Amino acid sequence: MRHYGKKLFLPLPIRRVINTVNAIPRIWLAAKTLLRGRLTVEVLDGVAIGASLLTGDFSTAGSVRFLLSLGETLDDWTHKKSVDDLAKSMSLQVDKVWLLTEDGTQVLVPLSQVQAGDRIIVHTGHVLPLDGILEQGDVMLNQASLTGESVPVAKRPGAAVYAGSVVEEGSCVLRVTHSAGENRYDRIVRMIEESERLKSGTEDRAYRLADRLVPWCLGGSALTWLLTGNTARAVSVLMVDFSCALKLSMPLSVLSAMREAGRHKITVKGGKYMEILSRADTVIFDKTGTLTNACPTVRKVVPFRGQDEREMLRVAACLEEHFPHSVANAVVRAARERGLDHREMHSEVEYVVAHGIATRIGGERAVIGSRHFVFEDEGAQILPEDQTAFDALEPDCSWLYLAIGGRLSAAIGIYDPLRPEAKEIVKLLHEAGIRKVVMLTGDNRSAAAAIAEKLNIDAWRAEVLPEDKAAFIRAEQEAGRKVVMIGDGINDAPALSLADVGVAIGSGASIAREVADITIAAEDLRELVLLRELSQKLMGRIDRNYRFVMGFNGALIALGAFGVLQPATSALLHNSSTLLLSMDCMTPLLPEGGVT
């Protein structure tokens, strides 16, 4: 409004002075950029305005400066809106909380005033706004937003709870451990900022291309002036640069796709991971908690050495209760269901990652864990009279071995049912262009072979350690494959970190979610196919944007050089197309409901 108001009410000499003064910052910026040895879009803008002023075309200089400012404002607005929308979709939307004072009264205060150590009250149906320790009250928490678990979890005083969980039953007093500014919302904001730095290769190429085209635009403008002697035509060429559209539309497309993934409970930490996922050809699954429901049950307990079955299960539960792994939970649950009291009878326990547990019972070393750990690492022996029973162990179970005093004392058969969609997801991944689907598991070969055959897995490895998974991924990468790793446990963390794209199951270990590039909720593995399609549609949109920007802006340059378009018109059409392209980049890629 001010721009057009000055044209209506101010005399021409005054308008010229104002236009000249207002143009100085852009000309100065162009000069500084040149002095640093760089040719960027700022140089194009400064030269265009400077050329108009030098030829006495103050009106064009003012209009061009106004349109450039308008374009920058619109660019900033669309980019900020996209980032804000992504942050808003993931934030907790909690402004005030009930603070419990020292005298026991409840005070409604802004969330920003709550400090670590304060106590707050959270009632049924409300979201936990901060991380903390449950001090009073038994509650059922829905942690789906954090872990993907669809079933509420019981929490009792002393338990650690996290921002984003919803209190479905009960009320509680929470002792805050992290004040506002240090918990979930701030991690989300940092993730978004990090995602801006983790730009995809396509975005980087767009930036480099935009800057490489600047000298050509300058050269085209100079050639136009030399051939025609018409400053207006030369300035029209300068008004159309490729930088705005390329540098804005690409990151907006990525941010919009990340926001869309978030609506499907998929957290993507950077645009480059979606680009890699769109081109991936190999998908590797962990088994337990990934292809299975992570709800294993004890199917059978086989005692050896003449031991009592119930006593062996009691000993196993006594050891396993210290480490809340899904298999350990199954053992503890089985002992509880059989009414076994498993009070501690051992010395301090030692947990060996991906192997098992070791301690001492009655002066003898006791170990429980995988076949590799018990028989190879620990050297446990099977008594001759037990060999027949050992050889008859059912192959479709995953067996947990308990050895006391260096001799096998019991084998506990663990059955973990497959996810109902596990077979379908392998088929869908193949149809989506994935050439190789692999399963890596620490389970025994018999159980792994049975599952691989049932799911039509292309390749599998059993009894693997964390370093074995990492080595397998490295070999696939050296063979030229783009590898996606999906896992949920502590032992998957090295593989998730090494893969081209690491995908963690939301209900898995926190370290797996930390090192992974993408996290999906636990309800349905078909989200992987949705993410694959979303990534491919994102790359398709980016390719279309490339073609449009190059074609449309190239046409504007040609029309300006031939005198068909005036500088102000070129700038207006250029900025308008950039804005419309940016708005299109923020539209959904997938139809309502998910995969097409």
Buried (B, 14 or more C-beta within 10 A) or exposed (E): EEEEEBEEEEEEEEBBEBBBEBBEEBBEBBBEBBEEEEBBBBBBBBBBBBBBBEBEBBBBBBBBBBBBBBBEEBBEEBBEBBBEBBBEEBBBEBEEBBBBEEEEEEEEBEBEEBEEEBBBBBEEEBBBBBBBBBBBBBBBBBBBBBBBBEEBBEBEBEBEBBBBBBBEEBBBBBBBBBBBEBBBBBEBBEBBEEBBEBBBEBBEBBBEBBBEBBEEBBEBBBEBBEEBEBBBBBBBBBBBBBBBBBBBBBBBBBBBBBBBBBEBBBBBBBBBBBBBBBEBBBBBBBBBBBBBBBEBBBBBBBBBBEBEBBBBBBBBBBBBBBBEBBBBBBBBBBBEEBEBEBEEEBEEBEBBEBBBBBBBBEEEBBBBBBBBBBBEBBEBEBBEEBEEBBEEBEEEBBBBBBBBBEBBBBBBBBBBEBBEBBBBBBEBBBEBEBEBBBBBBBBBBBBBBBBBEEBEBBBBBBBBBBEBBBBBBBEBBEEEBBBBBBBBBBBBBBBBBBBBBBBBBBBBBEBBBEBBBBBBBBBBBBBBBBBBBBBBBBBEBBEBBBEBBBEBBEEBBBBBBEEEBBBBBBBBBBBBBBBEBBBBBBEEBBEEEBBE
